[in-house]
Amino acid sequence: MKIIVDTCIWSLALRRGKANDSEYVKELRELIKEFRVQMIGPIRQEILSGIHSKKQFDDLQKYLKTFPDLPIMTDDYEKAAELFNLCRSKGLQGSNTDFLICSLCIRNNFPLFTMDNDFNLFSQYIPIDLHKIRDI
């Protein structure tokens, strides 16, 4: 089964130094080896945003091309708005991108691998499955 990997995991993995020893990064490496990582356009955009060096941007863009984007449909955006409204009615705030990620996870029955605690809160009201680090 494919797994959508959130921007925060990618950011941690792409940093230099001790971050690469993280259990999250080790799990991402395993998911990549297993060909289970599913990219989406909004996460690709977030990963590539804010990179100062043109060479770094080009290298990262080339690397990320190995992970094709999951197509996003009109229904996904509409579902994301519905999820946004539901969570807001429960006192939870989130970004449009967060709810689009939730919508895509639901439609495709894909878990989400994230460190962002907001998704734990959303999962109280939204039927999303959060991938947990495995003992490998």
C-alpha angles and dihedrals in degrees: 000000000000120000128206109227115210124230093251091062092048091048091052092048094049095051119099122239133022094353088080090067091061119121087233091058092046090052091049090052090052092048090051091050089050091050090236101125115112118195126205127197098244092054091046088053093050092049092051096042119100098020107143101195118073090210092052090048092049093047093049093044089053092048093049092051087077086072109065119212122254107238114253117216132200089252089059092059092046091049089048090055090049090051091047090053093046094052092043089054087056092050096259122131127201141155125268088245092054091055092044087055089051091049092052092047090052097046094047097035089235123150119232121233108207144139091208108115091205088079090056087056093046091051089067087071105017124063098237125141116221116210114231127208109265129218101248 
